[in-house]
Amino acid sequence: MSDIKPKILIVDDEKFYIDVVVGLLEDNYKIVVAKDGDHALRRAASDPPPDLILLDILMPEMDGYEVCRRLKADPVTREIPVIFLTVKSEVADELKGFELGAVDYISKPMSPPIVQARVNTHIALNKARELLADQNQHLETKVRERTEELTRTKDVAIYCMASLAETRDLETGKHILRTQNYVLSLAQKLSDHMNFSDYLNETTIQLLYKTSPLHDIGKVGVPDRILLKPGKLEPEEWELMKKHAQYGHDALLRAEQEMGTTDFLMMAREIAYTHHERWDGTGYPQGLKGRDIPISGRLMAIADVYDALISRRVYKDPYSHEKAVETISEESGSHFDPDVVTAFMVLQEEFLRIAIEYADTWPG
């Protein structure tokens, strides 16, 4: 335990009372003295500041009330407890002091036991308050660190699950990063559009960013003979491939049923289920049309198709960025929401930048 004495500032314009208080307290406390308001304010702002101020009310030029008012207005000194020393004993006077932030009154002439008891009490209370504040700060730091750790752990788990699905399709984890950032760019661009602004607030945009990597999680349920086929799928094979949207939806729904519904799981399920729907109603698995398709699915649709077009697969060469942009533009109003295509066209250079930043590295 520290043996440093608590510091007390005594403010009084009468030497007699200063001498009395110093005599009572100097054995247990470090005493500093001020004889007027200006001097008191300077002393209070010193480093280290006093742990307690004993403040006379009736002083020339600047009375104790004004000194207290200024102490409480200054962030450096506002937390220092103030006890008024006064010959005033009217209730109205005490109320005024408490309203200004004083913690107690000691009346003159002073009773030595009362002075010592009240000073000891308020020093102890102030130390307890400081200790509690330190503990709260420490707790807040630990909670923040733990929350950040849990968030990172969840992000890693999501990335690993999504990567498992993608690598079965001979894609890479970079596809996840690219589409995640495409979706983020589109959402931010459309956040002030009249058809999207009510939905695309900051919280929802971050949720889209976090959940979009799970859009193809259902591919884990597609047989390898179909998922890894190097050529065009037969009609019956294509029907089995399309089931990955339903598989993803069902897997995430089971997670909700087992662990409880969260915004994260609901959004992930929505994206997995609807990102292959088409604006003209010819998509799958539900055949939703137009604005019946959730916004999350409409954004993911363009992100996923653009990335599929520009990416090399074992069964195809990549499109150029320009060809991919042209293809998406031509499918505005058929495959894609025209408003989302408009945003994509404005952001096409940003999409190219993301594609380059997270480009795949293929062997050979």
GIHUVEN-V531946 format. One record per helix or strand of 2 or more residues. SS is the DSSP state (hx for helix, st for strand). FROM is the first residue (numbers start at 0). TO is the last residue. If there is no record, write none. Layout:
SS & FROM & TO
SS & FROM & TO
//
This chain:
st & 6 & 10
hx & 14 & 24
st & 29 & 33
hx & 36 & 43
st & 51 & 55
hx & 63 & 72
st & 80 & 85
hx & 90 & 99
st & 103 & 106
hx & 111 & 167
hx & 172 & 189
hx & 201 & 213
hx & 216 & 220
hx & 223 & 226
hx & 234 & 258
hx & 262 & 273
hx & 289 & 291
hx & 294 & 309
hx & 320 & 329
hx & 337 & 345
hx & 347 & 356
//
